[in-house]
Amino acid sequence: MPVPVSTPAPNLAALLMALGMALSVWTVATMVRAGTDPRPDKPDKALLERGPFRLSRNPIYLGFLAVTAGFALHWGDLWPWLALVLCFLVLDRHVVAREETYLRARFGAPYMAYMGRVRRWI
């Protein structure tokens, strides 16, 4: 059941999705080069503060959200925008909050200092 909220913008959508995918790929490559498994169920071997981690503490999730926003722009419909909000809330309140608790315990003061320098999202 479509609920149009804007004119579809496929070119802008493609650009945003490409940027989101590029950010996620850059992040995974940075993690692999540092010897850290990008899967969240694996223990972190290093506190990463370079590459995309200079810009955001959660660049992979930020990339995923950018791709979701791209779909919303592409279709111009309400449902993907609602999906974006829902994905953000679940990530922010459940996934990221849990990961931050783990990282504070794992890396202590260096992670706390990093949190003070780099924003959670952007």
RODO-2510 file (C-alpha; in nm, 4 decimals, decimal comma):
residues 122
     n   res          X          Y          Z
     1     m     0,0000     0,0000     0,0000
     2     p     0,2002     0,3001    -0,1227
     3     v     0,1966     0,6235     0,0750
     4     p     0,3808     0,8796    -0,1402
     5     v     0,5515     1,1544     0,0610
     6     s     0,7870     1,3018    -0,1983
     7     t     0,8842     1,2864    -0,5613
     8     p     1,1196     0,9934    -0,6206
     9     a     1,4810     1,1060    -0,6604
    10     p     1,6612     0,8083    -0,8145
    11     n     1,9849     0,9908    -0,8970
    12     l     2,0264     1,1312    -0,5478
    13     a     1,9230     0,7939    -0,4068
    14     a     2,1900     0,6131    -0,6085
    15     l     2,4552     0,8583    -0,4896
    16     l     2,3554     0,8185    -0,1245
    17     m     2,3451     0,4389    -0,1529
    18     a     2,6863     0,4331    -0,3203
    19     l     2,8310     0,6536    -0,0459
    20     g     2,6771     0,4320     0,2223
    21     m     2,8170     0,1162     0,0639
    22     a     3,1580     0,2784     0,0177
    23     l     3,1656     0,3806     0,3838
    24     s     3,0792     0,0274     0,4944
    25     v     3,3403    -0,1305     0,2654
    26     w     3,6061     0,1199     0,3796
    27     t     3,5228     0,0369     0,7405
    28     v     3,5430    -0,3388     0,6900
    29     a     3,8744    -0,3013     0,5044
    30     t     4,0116    -0,0858     0,7880
    31     m     3,9073    -0,3458     1,0449
    32     v     4,0534    -0,6383     0,8503
    33     r     4,3853    -0,4549     0,8005
    34     a     4,3980    -0,3978     1,1779
    35     g     4,3383    -0,7683     1,2447
    36     t     3,9922    -0,7117     1,3904
    37     d     3,6993    -0,9223     1,2743
    38     p     3,4157    -0,6930     1,1597
    39     r     3,1500    -0,9319     1,2898
    40     p     3,0015    -0,7934     1,6120
    41     d     2,9957    -1,1376     1,7766
    42     k     3,3761    -1,1656     1,7626
    43     p     3,6061    -1,0018     2,0201
    44     d     3,7806    -0,6825     1,9168
    45     k     4,1588    -0,7050     1,9052
    46     a     4,2282    -0,3339     1,8706
    47     l     4,0633    -0,0014     1,9382
    48     l     4,0401     0,1568     1,5946
    49     e     4,0579     0,5343     1,5732
    50     r     4,1784     0,5785     1,2153
    51     g     4,0099     0,5746     0,8775
    52     p     3,6313     0,6012     0,9015
    53     f     3,6529     0,5666     1,2814
    54     r     3,7851     0,9248     1,2909
    55     l     3,4469     1,0411     1,1649
    56     s     3,2025     0,8127     1,3466
    57     r     3,2176     0,5465     1,6160
    58     n     2,9735     0,3388     1,4072
    59     p     3,0626     0,3837     1,0416
    60     i     2,9299     0,0451     0,9220
    61     y     2,5889     0,1111     1,0752
    62     l     2,5980     0,4656     0,9395
    63     g     2,6628     0,3209     0,5935
    64     f     2,3670     0,0842     0,6322
    65     l     2,1432     0,3751     0,7321
    66     a     2,2612     0,5772     0,4312
    67     v     2,1651     0,2895     0,2005
    68     t     1,8224     0,2697     0,3664
    69     a     1,7771     0,6456     0,3217
    70     g     1,8719     0,5967    -0,0430
    71     f     1,5871     0,3497    -0,0868
    72     a     1,3505     0,5986     0,0727
    73     l     1,4641     0,8706    -0,1667
    74     h     1,4389     0,6348    -0,4623
    75     w     1,0782     0,5401    -0,3931
    76     g     0,9505     0,8649    -0,2404
    77     d     0,7259     0,6580    -0,0161
    78     l     0,6565     0,6709     0,3583
    79     w     0,7401     0,3057     0,4369
    80     p     1,1156     0,3145     0,3745
    81     w     1,1407     0,6354     0,5820
    82     l     0,9648     0,4563     0,8671
    83     a     1,2010     0,1618     0,8203
    84     l     1,4950     0,4013     0,8435
    85     v     1,3680     0,5450     1,1725
    86     l     1,3023     0,1965     1,3115
    87     c     1,6467     0,0710     1,2043
    88     f     1,8124     0,3756     1,3607
    89     l     1,6280     0,3304     1,6902
    90     v     1,7070    -0,0400     1,7126
    91     l     2,0728     0,0173     1,6258
    92     d     2,1147     0,3156     1,8573
    93     r     1,9276     0,1848     2,1609
    94     h     2,0049    -0,1856     2,1478
    95     v     2,3024    -0,2704     1,9294
    96     v     2,5309     0,0325     1,9716
    97     a     2,4530     0,0770     2,3416
    98     r     2,5488    -0,2871     2,4052
    99     e     2,8652    -0,2575     2,1960
   100     e     2,9701     0,0563     2,3827
   101     t     2,9316    -0,1218     2,7166
   102     y     3,1527    -0,4018     2,5846
   103     l     3,4135    -0,1611     2,4435
   104     r     3,4309     0,0398     2,7680
   105     a     3,4999    -0,2831     2,9568
   106     r     3,7465    -0,4092     2,6931
   107     f     3,9505    -0,0921     2,6346
   108     g     3,8765     0,1241     2,9397
   109     a     4,0156     0,4793     2,9501
   110     p     4,1363     0,4867     2,5873
   111     y     3,7846     0,4066     2,4686
   112     m     3,6341     0,6673     2,7017
   113     a     3,8747     0,9263     2,5579
   114     y     3,7787     0,8167     2,2053
   115     m     3,4103     0,8574     2,2945
   116     g     3,4885     1,2128     2,4015
   117     r     3,6557     1,2913     2,0664
   118     v     3,4333     1,1129     1,8141
   119     r     3,0549     1,1289     1,7939
   120     r     2,8430     0,8146     1,8019
   121     w     2,7024     0,8749     1,4540
   122     i     2,8259     1,1886     1,2748
***
